[in-house]
Every structure is written in C-alpha cells, then in structure tokens.
Amino acid sequence: MSLSKTQALLVQLLGIESRRVAIAAIRQCLSAALQQPMDQATAFARQQPVTYVDETGAPTGNVDGCNPTGKRGWHWVMVTAVETVFVQGLSR
C-alpha cells in the first residue's frame, strides 16, 4: 500500500493519525524483523517442482530515503501449491 493509503487506513480502522516518515520507519523495522522468515520462504519456494512467478512495475517514492533518484520499483510474487511470497524492490 502507498503511504497515503496506509495513513488513511490507520485513521479509518484504528483512529491513529501518523506521519509518512513514521510509517516508513515502521516499515523498515518490520522488514528487518521479517528478513529471516522471508529468506526461508523464498528458499522453500525455489525448491518446489512448480513455482509461478510474476512481476509488476510500480512507482516508488523516497519517503524512507532509500530511493533518492526516484527509480521505478517492482513487485514480485512467487506462488507454489503451499505458499505465496511477495517481494518489493528497486531492481528486477
């Protein structure tokens, strides 16, 4: 979700108003905390006999400072019979 949509959802569901920078910081903390399970899920998906993969280009902002040049982002999905892995990044 975009930062503005995340802001709106937090207000609508929880009544919490938050700045975009705070949301970006929370996303970074969550990404770090989920890195090991994501690596395990990705490794598992790559070992499956059948894995469907798709990519979609997406505009990416720079609120967290990780994309100062405004590079286009990518959303990836890996789907197996057992699990689905979503990844967002700045490279293919």
N, CA, C and O atoms as a GROMACS GRO file, in nm:
protein
  368
    1MET      N    1   0.084  -0.119   0.000
    1MET     CA    2   0.000   0.000   0.000
    1MET      C    3   0.088   0.124   0.000
    1MET      O    4   0.197   0.124   0.056
    2SER      N    5   0.040   0.227  -0.063
    2SER     CA    6   0.112   0.354  -0.060
    2SER      C    7   0.108   0.411   0.082
    2SER      O    8   0.026   0.370   0.164
    3LEU      N    9   0.197   0.505   0.108
    3LEU     CA   10   0.199   0.567   0.241
    3LEU      C   11   0.070   0.642   0.269
    3LEU      O   12   0.017   0.637   0.380
    4SER      N   13   0.018   0.711   0.168
    4SER     CA   14  -0.107   0.785   0.190
    4SER      C   15  -0.224   0.691   0.217
    4SER      O   16  -0.310   0.721   0.299
    5LYS      N   17  -0.227   0.577   0.149
    5LYS     CA   18  -0.334   0.479   0.175
    5LYS      C   19  -0.317   0.416   0.313
    5LYS      O   20  -0.415   0.388   0.382
    6THR      N   21  -0.192   0.393   0.352
    6THR     CA   22  -0.166   0.339   0.486
    6THR      C   23  -0.210   0.438   0.592
    6THR      O   24  -0.271   0.400   0.692
    7GLN      N   25  -0.181   0.567   0.571
    7GLN     CA   26  -0.226   0.671   0.665
    7GLN      C   27  -0.378   0.668   0.678
    7GLN      O   28  -0.431   0.669   0.789
    8ALA      N   29  -0.447   0.664   0.566
    8ALA     CA   30  -0.594   0.665   0.567
    8ALA      C   31  -0.649   0.541   0.638
    8ALA      O   32  -0.746   0.550   0.713
    9LEU      N   33  -0.587   0.425   0.614
    9LEU     CA   34  -0.633   0.302   0.676
    9LEU      C   35  -0.614   0.306   0.828
    9LEU      O   36  -0.701   0.262   0.902
   10LEU      N   37  -0.501   0.360   0.874
   10LEU     CA   38  -0.476   0.371   1.018
   10LEU      C   39  -0.581   0.461   1.084
   10LEU      O   40  -0.627   0.432   1.195
   11VAL      N   41  -0.616   0.568   1.018
   11VAL     CA   42  -0.718   0.658   1.073
   11VAL      C   43  -0.854   0.588   1.074
   11VAL      O   44  -0.926   0.591   1.174
   12GLN      N   45  -0.888   0.527   0.962
   12GLN     CA   46  -1.020   0.464   0.948
   12GLN      C   47  -1.039   0.347   1.045
   12GLN      O   48  -1.143   0.336   1.110
   13LEU      N   49  -0.939   0.259   1.055
   13LEU     CA   50  -0.956   0.139   1.136
   13LEU      C   51  -0.923   0.158   1.284
   13LEU      O   52  -0.988   0.101   1.371
   14LEU      N   53  -0.819   0.239   1.311
   14LEU     CA   54  -0.771   0.250   1.448
   14LEU      C   55  -0.780   0.389   1.508
   14LEU      O   56  -0.754   0.408   1.627
   15GLY      N   57  -0.818   0.487   1.426
   15GLY     CA   58  -0.825   0.624   1.475
   15GLY      C   59  -0.688   0.683   1.504
   15GLY      O   60  -0.676   0.776   1.584
   16ILE      N   61  -0.584   0.630   1.440
   16ILE     CA   62  -0.447   0.675   1.463
   16ILE      C   63  -0.402   0.763   1.347
   16ILE      O   64  -0.407   0.722   1.231
   17GLU      N   65  -0.358   0.884   1.380
   17GLU     CA   66  -0.301   0.970   1.278
   17GLU      C   67  -0.149   0.960   1.288
   17GLU      O   68  -0.092   0.976   1.396
   18SER      N   69  -0.085   0.934   1.175
   18SER     CA   70   0.059   0.914   1.174
   18SER      C   71   0.121   0.982   1.053
   18SER      O   72   0.058   0.992   0.948
   19ARG      N   73   0.243   1.030   1.070
   19ARG     CA   74   0.314   1.092   0.960
   19ARG      C   75   0.374   0.986   0.869
   19ARG      O   76   0.400   0.874   0.912
   20ARG      N   77   0.394   1.023   0.742
   20ARG     CA   78   0.451   0.930   0.645
   20ARG      C   79   0.590   0.881   0.687
   20ARG      O   80   0.623   0.764   0.669
   21VAL      N   81   0.669   0.970   0.744
   21VAL     CA   82   0.804   0.932   0.786
   21VAL      C   83   0.797   0.826   0.896
   21VAL      O   84   0.879   0.734   0.897
   22ALA      N   85   0.701   0.837   0.987
   22ALA     CA   86   0.685   0.736   1.092
   22ALA      C   87   0.644   0.602   1.033
   22ALA      O   88   0.693   0.497   1.075
   23ILE      N   89   0.555   0.606   0.936
   23ILE     CA   90   0.512   0.481   0.871
   23ILE      C   91   0.630   0.417   0.798
   23ILE      O   92   0.646   0.296   0.804
   24ALA      N   93   0.710   0.498   0.731
   24ALA     CA   94   0.828   0.445   0.661
   24ALA      C   95   0.926   0.382   0.760
   24ALA      O   96   0.984   0.277   0.730
   25ALA      N   97   0.945   0.443   0.876
   25ALA     CA   98   1.035   0.388   0.978
   25ALA      C   99   0.982   0.254   1.030
   25ALA      O  100   1.060   0.161   1.052
   26ILE      N  101   0.852   0.246   1.050
   26ILE     CA  102   0.792   0.121   1.096
   26ILE      C  103   0.810   0.012   0.991
   26ILE      O  104   0.841  -0.102   1.025
   27ARG      N  105   0.793   0.048   0.864
   27ARG     CA  106   0.814  -0.049   0.756
   27ARG      C  107   0.956  -0.101   0.756
   27ARG      O  108   0.978  -0.221   0.736
   28GLN      N  109   1.054  -0.014   0.779
   28GLN     CA  110   1.194  -0.058   0.784
   28GLN      C  111   1.216  -0.156   0.899
   28GLN      O  112   1.285  -0.257   0.882
   29CYS      N  113   1.160  -0.126   1.016
   29CYS     CA  114   1.174  -0.216   1.131
   29CYS      C  115   1.109  -0.351   1.103
   29CYS      O  116   1.166  -0.455   1.135
   30LEU      N  117   0.992  -0.349   1.043
   30LEU     CA  118   0.924  -0.475   1.010
   30LEU      C  119   1.002  -0.554   0.906
   30LEU      O  120   1.012  -0.676   0.916
   31SER      N  121   1.057  -0.485   0.807
   31SER     CA  122   1.136  -0.554   0.704
   31SER      C  123   1.256  -0.625   0.766
   31SER      O  124   1.286  -0.738   0.731
   32ALA      N  125   1.323  -0.558   0.858
   32ALA     CA  126   1.438  -0.619   0.925
   32ALA      C  127   1.395  -0.740   1.008
   32ALA      O  128   1.462  -0.843   1.008
   33ALA      N  129   1.284  -0.727   1.078
   33ALA     CA  130   1.235  -0.836   1.164
   33ALA      C  131   1.189  -0.957   1.082
   33ALA      O  132   1.199  -1.070   1.129
   34LEU      N  133   1.140  -0.933   0.961
   34LEU     CA  134   1.087  -1.041   0.878
   34LEU      C  135   1.188  -1.096   0.778
   34LEU      O  136   1.154  -1.185   0.699
   35GLN      N  137   1.311  -1.045   0.778
   35GLN     CA  138   1.409  -1.087   0.678
   35GLN      C  139   1.437  -1.237   0.681
   35GLN      O  140   1.437  -1.302   0.576
   36GLN      N  141   1.460  -1.294   0.798
   36GLN     CA  142   1.490  -1.438   0.807
   36GLN      C  143   1.372  -1.525   0.760
   36GLN      O  144   1.393  -1.616   0.680
   37PRO      N  145   1.248  -1.500   0.807
   37PRO     CA  146   1.136  -1.581   0.756
   37PRO      C  147   1.115  -1.562   0.605
   37PRO      O  148   1.076  -1.657   0.536
   38MET      N  149   1.140  -1.442   0.554
   38MET     CA  150   1.127  -1.420   0.409
   38MET      C  151   1.232  -1.499   0.332
   38MET      O  152   1.201  -1.560   0.229
   39ASP      N  153   1.355  -1.501   0.382
   39ASP     CA  154   1.461  -1.579   0.318
   39ASP      C  155   1.425  -1.728   0.316
   39ASP      O  156   1.446  -1.797   0.217
   40GLN      N  157   1.370  -1.777   0.428
   40GLN     CA  158   1.330  -1.918   0.436
   40GLN      C  159   1.216  -1.948   0.339
   40GLN      O  160   1.219  -2.050   0.271
   41ALA      N  161   1.118  -1.860   0.332
   41ALA     CA  162   1.005  -1.880   0.242
   41ALA      C  163   1.049  -1.878   0.096
   41ALA      O  164   1.002  -1.958   0.014
   42THR      N  165   1.139  -1.786   0.063
   42THR     CA  166   1.188  -1.776  -0.074
   42THR      C  167   1.268  -1.900  -0.112
   42THR      O  168   1.252  -1.954  -0.221
   43ALA      N  169   1.354  -1.945  -0.022
   43ALA     CA  170   1.432  -2.067  -0.048
   43ALA      C  171   1.340  -2.187  -0.067
   43ALA      O  172   1.362  -2.269  -0.156
   44PHE      N  173   1.236  -2.197   0.016
   44PHE     CA  174   1.140  -2.307   0.004
   44PHE      C  175   1.070  -2.301  -0.132
   44PHE      O  176   1.057  -2.403  -0.199
   45ALA      N  177   1.023  -2.183  -0.171
   45ALA     CA  178   0.951  -2.168  -0.299
   45ALA      C  179   1.040  -2.205  -0.417
   45ALA      O  180   0.993  -2.265  -0.513
   46ARG      N  181   1.166  -2.170  -0.409
   46ARG     CA  182   1.260  -2.201  -0.518
   46ARG      C  183   1.286  -2.351  -0.531
   46ARG      O  184   1.329  -2.397  -0.637
   47GLN      N  185   1.263  -2.428  -0.425
   47GLN     CA  186   1.287  -2.572  -0.428
   47GLN      C  187   1.165  -2.652  -0.476
   47GLN      O  188   1.176  -2.772  -0.499
   48GLN      N  189   1.051  -2.588  -0.491
   48GLN     CA  190   0.929  -2.658  -0.530
   48GLN      C  191   0.934  -2.698  -0.678
   48GLN      O  192   0.994  -2.627  -0.759
   49PRO      N  193   0.870  -2.809  -0.712
   49PRO     CA  194   0.874  -2.854  -0.852
   49PRO      C  195   0.802  -2.758  -0.947
   49PRO      O  196   0.837  -2.749  -1.065
   50VAL      N  197   0.701  -2.687  -0.897
   50VAL     CA  198   0.629  -2.589  -0.979
   50VAL      C  199   0.615  -2.460  -0.900
   50VAL      O  200   0.560  -2.458  -0.790
   51THR      N  201   0.665  -2.351  -0.958
   51THR     CA  202   0.654  -2.220  -0.896
   51THR      C  203   0.615  -2.120  -1.004
   51THR      O  204   0.683  -2.111  -1.107
   52TYR      N  205   0.510  -2.046  -0.982
   52TYR     CA  206   0.468  -1.941  -1.074
   52TYR      C  207   0.525  -1.809  -1.024
   52TYR      O  208   0.513  -1.777  -0.906
   53VAL      N  209   0.585  -1.732  -1.114
   53VAL     CA  210   0.647  -1.605  -1.077
   53VAL      C  211   0.593  -1.496  -1.169
   53VAL      O  212   0.576  -1.517  -1.289
   54ASP      N  213   0.568  -1.379  -1.111
   54ASP     CA  214   0.522  -1.265  -1.190
   54ASP      C  215   0.582  -1.138  -1.132
   54ASP      O  216   0.611  -1.130  -1.013
   55GLU      N  217   0.599  -1.039  -1.217
   55GLU     CA  218   0.648  -0.909  -1.173
   55GLU      C  219   0.557  -0.800  -1.229
   55GLU      O  220   0.499  -0.814  -1.337
   56THR      N  221   0.548  -0.692  -1.155
   56THR     CA  222   0.471  -0.576  -1.198
   56THR      C  223   0.550  -0.452  -1.160
   56THR      O  224   0.591  -0.437  -1.045
   57GLY      N  225   0.570  -0.364  -1.256
   57GLY     CA  226   0.637  -0.238  -1.227
   57GLY      C  227   0.546  -0.147  -1.147
   57GLY      O  228   0.424  -0.150  -1.162
   58ALA      N  229   0.606  -0.066  -1.061
   58ALA     CA  230   0.527   0.022  -0.977
   58ALA      C  231   0.607   0.148  -0.943
   58ALA      O  232   0.728   0.140  -0.922
   59PRO      N  233   0.541   0.262  -0.939
   59PRO     CA  234   0.613   0.383  -0.897
   59PRO      C  235   0.653   0.370  -0.750
   59PRO      O  236   0.577   0.317  -0.668
   60THR      N  237   0.770   0.417  -0.718
   60THR     CA  238   0.821   0.407  -0.582
   60THR      C  239   0.867   0.544  -0.536
   60THR      O  240   0.942   0.610  -0.608
   61GLY      N  241   0.826   0.584  -0.422
   61GLY     CA  242   0.866   0.714  -0.367
   61GLY      C  243   1.000   0.707  -0.297
   61GLY      O  244   1.074   0.610  -0.311
   62ASN      N  245   1.030   0.811  -0.220
   62ASN     CA  246   1.157   0.817  -0.149
   62ASN      C  247   1.138   0.862  -0.005
   62ASN      O  248   1.227   0.926   0.050
   63VAL      N  249   1.027   0.832   0.056
   63VAL     CA  250   1.000   0.878   0.192
   63VAL      C  251   1.102   0.823   0.291
   63VAL      O  252   1.139   0.893   0.386
   64ASP      N  253   1.148   0.700   0.271
   64ASP     CA  254   1.243   0.641   0.364
   64ASP      C  255   1.388   0.672   0.327
   64ASP      O  256   1.480   0.628   0.397
   65GLY      N  257   1.410   0.745   0.219
   65GLY     CA  258   1.545   0.782   0.178
   65GLY      C  259   1.620   0.674   0.103
   65GLY      O  260   1.738   0.693   0.071
   66CYS      N  261   1.557   0.562   0.074
   66CYS     CA  262   1.624   0.452   0.005
   66CYS      C  263   1.616   0.461  -0.147
   66CYS      O  264   1.672   0.377  -0.217
   67ASN      N  265   1.547   0.561  -0.198
   67ASN     CA  266   1.531   0.575  -0.343
   67ASN      C  267   1.547   0.722  -0.383
   67ASN      O  268   1.454   0.781  -0.437
   68PRO      N  269   1.664   0.782  -0.358
   68PRO     CA  270   1.682   0.924  -0.383
   68PRO      C  271   1.668   0.965  -0.529
   68PRO      O  272   1.639   1.082  -0.557
   69THR      N  273   1.689   0.873  -0.622
   69THR     CA  274   1.678   0.909  -0.764
   69THR      C  275   1.538   0.886  -0.819
   69THR      O  276   1.513   0.912  -0.937
   70GLY      N  277   1.446   0.837  -0.736
   70GLY     CA  278   1.309   0.814  -0.783
   70GLY      C  279   1.297   0.699  -0.882
   70GLY      O  280   1.210   0.701  -0.969
   71LYS      N  281   1.384   0.601  -0.868
   71LYS     CA  282   1.386   0.484  -0.956
   71LYS      C  283   1.254   0.409  -0.950
   71LYS      O  284   1.189   0.404  -0.845
   72ARG      N  285   1.214   0.350  -1.063
   72ARG     CA  286   1.092   0.270  -1.070
   72ARG      C  287   1.109   0.144  -0.986
   72ARG      O  288   1.216   0.082  -0.986
   73GLY      N  289   1.005   0.106  -0.914
   73GLY     CA  290   1.010  -0.013  -0.831
   73GLY      C  291   0.942  -0.131  -0.898
   73GLY      O  292   0.880  -0.118  -1.003
   74TRP      N  293   0.957  -0.247  -0.834
   74TRP     CA  294   0.900  -0.371  -0.888
   74TRP      C  295   0.836  -0.450  -0.774
   74TRP      O  296   0.890  -0.457  -0.663
   75HIS      N  297   0.721  -0.512  -0.804
   75HIS     CA  298   0.656  -0.604  -0.713
   75HIS      C  299   0.670  -0.744  -0.774
   75HIS      O  300   0.639  -0.764  -0.892
   76TRP      N  301   0.717  -0.837  -0.696
   76TRP     CA  302   0.733  -0.976  -0.738
   76TRP      C  303   0.642  -1.065  -0.654
   76TRP      O  304   0.619  -1.039  -0.536
   77VAL      N  305   0.592  -1.171  -0.717
   77VAL     CA  306   0.517  -1.272  -0.643
   77VAL      C  307   0.564  -1.409  -0.691
   77VAL      O  308   0.581  -1.432  -0.811
   78MET      N  309   0.585  -1.498  -0.596
   78MET     CA  310   0.618  -1.638  -0.623
   78MET      C  311   0.506  -1.721  -0.559
   78MET      O  312   0.480  -1.711  -0.439
   79VAL      N  313   0.440  -1.802  -0.640
   79VAL     CA  314   0.327  -1.880  -0.591
   79VAL      C  315   0.355  -2.029  -0.610
   79VAL      O  316   0.388  -2.073  -0.720
   80THR      N  317   0.342  -2.104  -0.502
   80THR     CA  318   0.354  -2.250  -0.508
   80THR      C  319   0.223  -2.309  -0.456
   80THR      O  320   0.132  -2.236  -0.417
   81ALA      N  321   0.215  -2.439  -0.455
   81ALA     CA  322   0.095  -2.505  -0.403
   81ALA      C  323   0.081  -2.484  -0.253
   81ALA      O  324  -0.029  -2.500  -0.198
   82VAL      N  325   0.191  -2.449  -0.185
   82VAL     CA  326   0.192  -2.441  -0.040
   82VAL      C  327   0.199  -2.298   0.013
   82VAL      O  328   0.142  -2.268   0.118
   83GLU      N  329   0.269  -2.210  -0.058
   83GLU     CA  330   0.289  -2.075  -0.006
   83GLU      C  331   0.298  -1.972  -0.118
   83GLU      O  332   0.318  -2.005  -0.235
   84THR      N  333   0.284  -1.846  -0.079
   84THR     CA  334   0.299  -1.734  -0.171
   84THR      C  335   0.393  -1.634  -0.107
   84THR      O  336   0.379  -1.600   0.010
   85VAL      N  337   0.490  -1.586  -0.186
   85VAL     CA  338   0.589  -1.490  -0.138
   85VAL      C  339   0.576  -1.362  -0.219
   85VAL      O  340   0.577  -1.366  -0.342
   86PHE      N  341   0.564  -1.248  -0.150
   86PHE     CA  342   0.561  -1.118  -0.215
   86PHE      C  343   0.689  -1.044  -0.182
   86PHE      O  344   0.734  -1.046  -0.068
   87VAL      N  345   0.748  -0.979  -0.283
   87VAL     CA  346   0.870  -0.900  -0.263
   87VAL      C  347   0.857  -0.770  -0.340
   87VAL      O  348   0.807  -0.767  -0.452
   88GLN      N  349   0.902  -0.662  -0.278
   88GLN     CA  350   0.905  -0.532  -0.345
   88GLN      C  351   1.048  -0.483  -0.346
   88GLN      O  352   1.118  -0.492  -0.244
   89GLY      N  353   1.094  -0.431  -0.459
   89GLY     CA  354   1.231  -0.384  -0.467
   89GLY      C  355   1.252  -0.284  -0.578
   89GLY      O  356   1.159  -0.252  -0.653
   90LEU      N  357   1.375  -0.235  -0.588
   90LEU     CA  358   1.408  -0.134  -0.690
   90LEU      C  359   1.479  -0.196  -0.810
   90LEU      O  360   1.511  -0.125  -0.905
   91SER      N  361   1.502  -0.327  -0.808
   91SER     CA  362   1.567  -0.390  -0.923
   91SER      C  363   1.489  -0.514  -0.962
   91SER      O  364   1.413  -0.571  -0.884
   92ARG      N  365   1.511  -0.553  -1.083
   92ARG     CA  366   1.445  -0.673  -1.133
   92ARG      C  367   1.522  -0.793  -1.088
   92ARG      O  368   1.484  -0.906  -1.119
   0.00000   0.00000   0.00000
